[in-house]
Amino acid sequence: MEREKRRTVDVVIPTYKPGRKFGKLLTMLDKQTYPVNRILVINTEEQYWDREWEKQHPKLTVRHIRKEVFDHGATRHMAVTLSDADIFLCMTDDAVPYDSHLVERLTEGFSLCGPDGEVPAMVYARQLPDADCGAAERYTRAFNYPAESRIKTKADIPVLGIKTYFGSNVCCAYDRAIYDRLGGFIRHTIFNEDMIYAGGAIQKGYAVVYQAKARVVHSHNYGCMQQFHRNFDLAVSQADHPEIFRGLPSEGEGIRLVKQTAAYLVKSGRPWLLPGLIVKSGFKYMGYLAGRHYRRLPKKLVLWCSTSRNYWKEEGV
């Protein structure tokens, strides 16, 4: 790891109304065993920014944008262009490092290779549930982020399907040289810029590493309509990028998650949570189905289903 420890690391964080968790995130970044070079923040709407953070954390640099300018891919790419580090680490403003070894473990992931020598383009972290996380969502964290690490390559597609491309910018490190070689994040996307990039990288012969030893605390307790809107946008991203997602439907993975979550709730003695799981899963599927076929929907309905109205302005909807 001596070679890897000499590589510089910057952290890239888009923020919108950052709060207490963001303050904890900055504090934990200051405590990392593998030192962070710079923390580059693109903040949406300056009135929601606390300037005390810049005074307390000298490595932090912030650039402010308007809400209508924000884009999941382009905004992160804007921050990346401000960095000259060998590795950049994408995070969200509500993901808190579990310990002081997060950056160290992520950089270790770049020393791994696939079975045919595939070099990692990105290394993403395990997400642990927060203290207030509900039982079903707690199981979802374990389903998507298990305790075992994995190196994913093109050879895994027949077995893992769409999960081969799974990665999350909640906490994910990127090799900058490979990022530039591949053209970086897509500049205009409704959502899912991380999986679109991962899919392209794997198709070009690179690997995606899931590093279970790198951990952040991050979870949400979304309601039914929040899940509907989120899955609508997710499905739109897949429909808009058939070059990545064609032939790799998400429904099978979703059904497997519902079945295993239901079994977990029964086994853990909480069967009364099953109706809520079924209802919420139905909202997820309806949102996903609507998003996959959004081109058949009236424009007003598309806008109602989506959480990203600015995306549709540029799309001419």
Number of C-alpha atoms within 10 A of each C-alpha: 10 6 7 14 13 10 13 17 26 25 26 30 26 24 21 17 14 17 14 9 15 19 17 16 20 19 16 17 23 17 15 16 14 21 17 20 16 21 23 25 25 20 24 22 17 16 9 13 18 13 10 8 16 13 10 12 16 11 17 16 16 19 14 15 14 10 13 13 11 21 21 21 21 18 22 25 17 18 23 26 8 14 20 14 19 16 24 28 28 24 24 21 25 22 21 27 27 17 16 18 19 25 26 19 20 28 27 16 26 23 12 18 18 19 12 10 12 19 22 25 23 30 30 28 28 28 25 21 19 16 10 10 16 15 16 18 17 19 20 18 18 14 14 14 20 17 12 10 17 16 20 25 28 21 14 15 15 10 9 15 18 22 18 23 28 21 27 23 22 22 28 26 27 24 21 21 13 18 18 11 9 14 11 21 24 17 15 16 21 22 23 23 24 21 23 23 24 26 25 17 24 24 15 13 17 23 30 31 28 25 26 20 18 27 25 23 19 23 20 14 15 13 10 18 14 18 20 27 23 21 25 28 26 19 26 24 21 24 18 15 13 11 13 20 19 11 10 18 14 15 13 11 13 13 13 12 17 17 11 14 21 21 14 16 18 14 10 10 9 13 13 10 14 17 11 12 18 14 12 19 19 15 21 21 20 17 26 25 17 22 28 20 13 20 12 10 12 10 14 9 11 20 17 11 22 23 17 20 16 17 21 15 11 9 9 7 13
